[in-house]
Amino acid sequence: MTDIVKIADAGHVRTITLNRPEKKNALSNTLAWGLIAAIDDAARTDEVWVIAITGSGDAFCSGLDLSGSDHSSPLSAQSAQLDDISWVGNFLLAIRKRCDKPVVGGINGVAVGAGLGLAMATDVRLVSRGARLMAGYTRIGGSPDAGLTITLPQAMGYEQAMRFMMENRTVLGEEAVALGMAGEVVDDAQFADRLAHYCAELCHWSPITLRLLKRGMVKSLETSDMEQQLRYELSNIRIAFSSEDAKEAREAFFEKRQPVFKGR
């Protein structure tokens, strides 16, 4: 992995950090594909139960690198970006389709355009009080990509998502939570510690439970057939209840102690 994508493990939590602070973590091809590879690798690694994605410095991700100073900038392959899903759509596919582990977005600063798309692709989000979230597409004569036409209406509702994007609004941390774009706002100084603590808390649960929970939630967003979704839920809970972790959870419940999960 290149040094512009930093990987750190703590227990069963893997934190992936976008590391171009001098560019506000703007997306070059190298950074974008490196990030996707890191997510895919974490999804395949059994010891990783929860994944966090955040940015270095004072930014989460300022979107596409428009400076042209990086020879690997997506601008050099702009037509390909518009003709195929490429990395722009792979943020959502990697996080929601190919990874059934919880992915926590640590939105520690500015998130714009494809950077906002990356943030909204995560399953749950913590946002710093000083973070600034903006779509930005109307400003440059574009239309939303990176899955924002899917994730923003899911999070905010149709009209709020339309207003947010049409008006090119900038939303700060408190308002982001009020609109449903994030679940928790954290003071900037405590942000890194809170993100690490929250992810560690999720590891108190069985990874089997968390993965099946996510599979069910993602599946529900892809289907309009209620009976099919109900059967899918039942299929998942049968798998969950047949696991060793489920047996341990029930024993610990009756014994009034903390369970010790092994991911089996």
HUGINOR-V854637 format. One record per backbone hydrogen bond with DSSP energy under -1.0 kcal/mol. NH is the residue of the N-H (numbers start at 1). CO is the residue of the C=O. E is the energy in kcal/mol with one decimal. If there is no record, write none. Layout:
BEGIN
nh=NH co=CO e=E
nh=NH co=CO e=E
END
This chain:
BEGIN
nh=5 co=2 e=-1.6
nh=6 co=17 e=-2.6
nh=8 co=15 e=-1.9
nh=10 co=13 e=-2.6
nh=13 co=10 e=-2.0
nh=14 co=50 e=-2.4
nh=15 co=8 e=-3.3
nh=16 co=52 e=-3.4
nh=17 co=6 e=-2.7
nh=18 co=54 e=-2.5
nh=19 co=4 e=-3.0
nh=23 co=20 e=-2.2
nh=24 co=21 e=-1.5
nh=25 co=20 e=-2.9
nh=26 co=23 e=-1.3
nh=27 co=63 e=-3.2
nh=29 co=72 e=-2.5
nh=32 co=28 e=-2.8
nh=33 co=29 e=-2.6
nh=34 co=30 e=-1.9
nh=35 co=31 e=-2.4
nh=36 co=32 e=-2.0
nh=37 co=33 e=-2.4
nh=38 co=34 e=-1.9
nh=39 co=35 e=-2.2
nh=40 co=36 e=-2.6
nh=41 co=37 e=-2.3
nh=42 co=38 e=-2.3
nh=43 co=39 e=-2.3
nh=44 co=40 e=-1.3
nh=48 co=45 e=-1.6
nh=49 co=12 e=-2.9
nh=50 co=12 e=-1.8
nh=51 co=102 e=-2.5
nh=52 co=14 e=-2.8
nh=53 co=104 e=-2.5
nh=54 co=16 e=-2.3
nh=56 co=18 e=-2.0
nh=59 co=56 e=-1.1
nh=60 co=110 e=-1.6
nh=61 co=110 e=-2.4
nh=62 co=24 e=-1.7
nh=65 co=27 e=-2.0
nh=73 co=70 e=-2.2
nh=76 co=73 e=-1.8
nh=77 co=74 e=-1.9
nh=78 co=75 e=-1.2
nh=81 co=77 e=-1.8
nh=82 co=78 e=-1.5
nh=83 co=79 e=-1.1
nh=84 co=80 e=-1.5
nh=89 co=85 e=-2.0
nh=90 co=86 e=-1.1
nh=91 co=87 e=-1.1
nh=93 co=89 e=-1.9
nh=94 co=90 e=-2.8
nh=95 co=91 e=-2.0
nh=96 co=92 e=-2.9
nh=97 co=93 e=-1.2
nh=98 co=93 e=-2.7
nh=104 co=51 e=-3.4
nh=105 co=124 e=-3.1
nh=106 co=53 e=-3.4
nh=107 co=126 e=-2.8
nh=108 co=106 e=-1.7
nh=111 co=132 e=-2.6
nh=112 co=61 e=-1.9
nh=113 co=134 e=-1.4
nh=115 co=112 e=-2.5
nh=117 co=113 e=-2.1
nh=118 co=114 e=-2.3
nh=119 co=115 e=-2.0
nh=120 co=116 e=-2.8
nh=121 co=117 e=-1.2
nh=123 co=103 e=-1.9
nh=124 co=103 e=-1.3
nh=126 co=105 e=-2.7
nh=127 co=184 e=-2.8
nh=128 co=107 e=-2.6
nh=129 co=186 e=-2.3
nh=131 co=128 e=-1.6
nh=133 co=171 e=-3.0
nh=134 co=111 e=-2.2
nh=142 co=137 e=-2.9
nh=148 co=145 e=-1.8
nh=150 co=147 e=-1.5
nh=151 co=147 e=-2.7
nh=152 co=148 e=-1.7
nh=154 co=150 e=-1.3
nh=155 co=151 e=-2.1
nh=156 co=152 e=-3.2
nh=157 co=153 e=-1.7
nh=161 co=157 e=-2.1
nh=162 co=158 e=-2.4
nh=163 co=159 e=-2.9
nh=164 co=160 e=-2.8
nh=165 co=161 e=-2.1
nh=166 co=162 e=-3.1
nh=167 co=163 e=-2.6
nh=169 co=164 e=-1.7
nh=171 co=133 e=-2.8
nh=176 co=172 e=-2.5
nh=177 co=173 e=-1.6
nh=178 co=174 e=-1.9
nh=179 co=175 e=-2.3
nh=181 co=176 e=-2.4
nh=183 co=125 e=-2.4
nh=186 co=127 e=-2.3
nh=190 co=187 e=-1.0
nh=191 co=188 e=-1.2
nh=194 co=190 e=-2.5
nh=195 co=191 e=-2.7
nh=196 co=192 e=-2.1
nh=197 co=193 e=-2.4
nh=198 co=194 e=-2.8
nh=199 co=195 e=-2.2
nh=200 co=196 e=-2.1
nh=201 co=197 e=-2.2
nh=202 co=198 e=-1.6
nh=204 co=201 e=-1.8
nh=205 co=202 e=-1.5
nh=210 co=206 e=-2.0
nh=211 co=207 e=-2.3
nh=212 co=208 e=-2.4
nh=213 co=209 e=-2.4
nh=214 co=210 e=-2.3
nh=215 co=211 e=-2.5
nh=216 co=212 e=-2.3
nh=217 co=213 e=-2.3
nh=218 co=214 e=-3.0
nh=219 co=215 e=-2.5
nh=220 co=216 e=-2.1
nh=221 co=217 e=-1.0
nh=222 co=219 e=-1.3
nh=229 co=225 e=-2.1
nh=230 co=226 e=-2.4
nh=231 co=227 e=-2.2
nh=232 co=228 e=-2.0
nh=233 co=229 e=-2.2
nh=234 co=230 e=-2.0
nh=235 co=231 e=-2.3
nh=236 co=232 e=-2.0
nh=237 co=233 e=-2.3
nh=238 co=234 e=-1.8
nh=239 co=235 e=-1.6
nh=240 co=236 e=-2.5
nh=241 co=237 e=-2.7
nh=242 co=238 e=-1.2
nh=243 co=240 e=-1.5
nh=244 co=264 e=-1.4
nh=247 co=243 e=-1.5
nh=248 co=244 e=-2.4
nh=249 co=245 e=-2.5
nh=250 co=246 e=-2.3
nh=251 co=247 e=-2.3
nh=252 co=248 e=-2.7
nh=253 co=249 e=-2.1
nh=254 co=250 e=-2.1
nh=255 co=251 e=-2.0
nh=257 co=252 e=-2.1
END
